[in-house]
């Protein structure tokens, strides 16, 4: 893993893609990296594919967007298609297991890829709302760039107010994060 | 004077819209007027959240025409005030800004460019350069700053208040949707702790004393009966504008000394251009970057001087020739080939610029 990382995340509006991007960039910033996160969105308030671009580097970051990502995360059918342009020969594609057919028809088997059962685990073992936190864990494990403590601190900053209202949410989110890290361990190093 | 929001230097990680709200607070801005439009909404959101803590005010108007004119009202009352808008809102605001230009009122407007024409996208563009610089039925006697980073957004929002009140021309910070929505590091500071003195603001109407006897009447006009009257007033304004220009123009030059290929870009695109220059240099091409920071007045003399030994020029912008037109006007008479990479409403990456430069 080098000292710079470009991540493009794509999902349905409401899947929590932007929160993941915000937490990663915040964690990177507090860990002493240069970080830049930019969301991409349409005129609609809900629905549509939600895209987020994150860059982490030891050096000053230039343009907010990039041509090709080191890691692309695609979390819905439409998102697989929409994020295609950011996938190059070296890009690692992370996607939910449920999108396997979609990914295969678009990329074949050549692309570096990692399918994770985040949707099913979130729904059956946890809660649909922590789907994105599982993704966060997977990404952070695969990227292997930031210490877990920085990620957790950023998670607290983003969700701390909700944890304060309902402490069981903290436990749920940390469990989801841990599960994500575990899922990521089986993955390809970037 | 109201409470100071920032003490010392504060490193922070936030969106550009949040940076602008903090900058206005740090500048001692007393009031914001505004009407919601993406991508500037969060300037208002952060401002309304922060303003009560620091005894500042906010008025949401019924549209941008009103936001422009209430900003003028705040200025006439002698307050350091601003508004923010984008796209179609910027179009509506031009009526008030033309009036500010005629009456020499130090209005401050932050523009966060979105795609155009019309509603188009809420995302990003550099297509409001013409509108912001020359949008009124007049001569474009305005000051327009083009920031390229969060630190720029902070500094130039503060500076906009000072330039406006010092020179009394409507002043704009021409940002864009990317800069608004981006989260990136920034250093916030108190301007006075950095040795910057804020230009004093003063009321222009409702002054003490009997008009005509104890003082000159405050006669601020945007209406004239005679061609000669208007011509005299405008001639004075144009003279002021031209004599102000050397003091106000700002630009940034990168790797320019031996540059044979000069890239010209402003705002966020200049960051991609700078990265492209580095790559091109590594590949043995003598590339350099000229970034105008003031778009009005445009750094004409500086660009002409620095273009000196360049053999080729490339203008890069997220618009279809708005910056290119300013560059061509500035370089009139010089015989250097110019090609442009024009992407209206689209973000531009360093890779595209490198490719374009190599294909020339």
Boltz contact constraints between the chains, C-beta under 6 A:
constraints:
  - contact:
      token1: [A, 25]
      token2: [B, 183]
      max_distance: 6.0
  - contact:
      token1: [A, 29]
      token2: [B, 13]
      max_distance: 6.0
  - contact:
      token1: [A, 36]
      token2: [B, 184]
      max_distance: 6.0
  - contact:
      token1: [A, 37]
      token2: [B, 183]
      max_distance: 6.0
  - contact:
      token1: [A, 38]
      token2: [B, 181]
      max_distance: 6.0
  - contact:
      token1: [A, 38]
      token2: [B, 182]
      max_distance: 6.0
  - contact:
      token1: [A, 39]
      token2: [B, 181]
      max_distance: 6.0
  - contact:
      token1: [A, 43]
      token2: [B, 122]
      max_distance: 6.0
  - contact:
      token1: [A, 62]
      token2: [B, 271]
      max_distance: 6.0
  - contact:
      token1: [A, 62]
      token2: [B, 272]
      max_distance: 6.0
  - contact:
      token1: [A, 62]
      token2: [B, 275]
      max_distance: 6.0
  - contact:
      token1: [A, 62]
      token2: [B, 350]
      max_distance: 6.0
  - contact:
      token1: [A, 63]
      token2: [B, 271]
      max_distance: 6.0
  - contact:
      token1: [A, 63]
      token2: [B, 272]
      max_distance: 6.0
  - contact:
      token1: [A, 63]
      token2: [B, 349]
      max_distance: 6.0
  - contact:
      token1: [A, 63]
      token2: [B, 350]
      max_distance: 6.0
  - contact:
      token1: [A, 64]
      token2: [B, 178]
      max_distance: 6.0
  - contact:
      token1: [A, 64]
      token2: [B, 182]
      max_distance: 6.0
  - contact:
      token1: [A, 65]
      token2: [B, 347]
      max_distance: 6.0
  - contact:
      token1: [A, 65]
      token2: [B, 349]
      max_distance: 6.0
  - contact:
      token1: [A, 66]
      token2: [B, 349]
      max_distance: 6.0
  - contact:
      token1: [A, 67]
      token2: [B, 349]
      max_distance: 6.0
  - contact:
      token1: [A, 67]
      token2: [B, 351]
      max_distance: 6.0
